[in-house]
Amino acid sequence: MKSRLIAIVSMLALVACEPPREESRFTSAVLAPDGNMGLFVFKRERYYPETMGLLTSGRPRKYLVNQSVIGTYDLATGQTRVLQRRDHGNKYVHEREDFQLMEVQGSRALLWGGDGNYHWLDIGSGELTTVPLKEELEARGRAVGRIHLVDESGTLVFENKSLPQSFDTSVPEEMWLRRPSGEYERVSEVPPGFAGYYGFKDNEVHFYSAARRAYLIYNLDRRDFRKGDPRQIPSMRRYDAVVDFQVGDHGSPQPKIGRKVDGKWEYREVQIDTKELR
């Protein structure tokens, strides 16, 4: 019995002396439309792991460092710049509950903060500004759905459904527009299977109208419609992209740059010095 107790105490002593663990990964990345700059989220953790108690209740995980960093990466020079830091304190945060970069246009990016809020990110200053998209749309009886940032001034296009029908795949979606002033407009119904048959160019929304059975163009300045050419609908999905900047679904040691060569994607890891992000 005495030897067993000594073994347990010795094991506890070894656990107590265990050095802190360090983990880091890039959890989100998006490429600016010009193909020259990538935005990324880098997560760094340094902590003492939790322990299971044998004679006591054990010890919870204790963080020494628990940070997420939003930064930029210049694809030509490899230079990085830190825009924003978030300290999570002693709370474990899964990468899906952390900053998630959505889209970039010019000096403006839209991201989800992991706290249930959407934010504008000013790439020049690094300033974050909360934009209450969820609350605004729910007040209109709409789910958020898919979001497209279509210009640097902050115009947004949504593909969404009514709140009670948000999970019904047979229900048509609607296209809603949010102007930079915060004004909302319903543009059109989007029938099932027609996602991607619309786009945005020169301050106009190009789309297919099921009600009119025609391709239309809606001008944001004049607020009027005219018929469009289905062969000239600009794509929001950038099918013609030749460069990419991304990380894996559960984070990556480094982001990857993809380049299309002879119609095929070739990816390589970049080599960001993560010490510069501390």
Secondary structure, 3 states (H helix, E strand, C coil): CHHHHHHHHHHHHHHHCCCCEEEEEEEEEEECCCCCEEEEEEEEEEEECCECCCCCCCECCEEEEEEEEEEEEECCCCCEEEEEEEECCCCCCCHHHCCEEEEEECCEEEEECCCCCEEEEECCCCCEEEECHHHHHHCCCECCCEEEECCCCCCEEEEECEHHHCCCCCCCEEEEEECCCCCEEEEEEECCCCCCCEEEECCEEEEEECCCCEEEEEECCCCEEEECCHHHCCCCCCCCCCEEEECCCCCECCCEEEEEECCEEEEEECCCCHHHHC
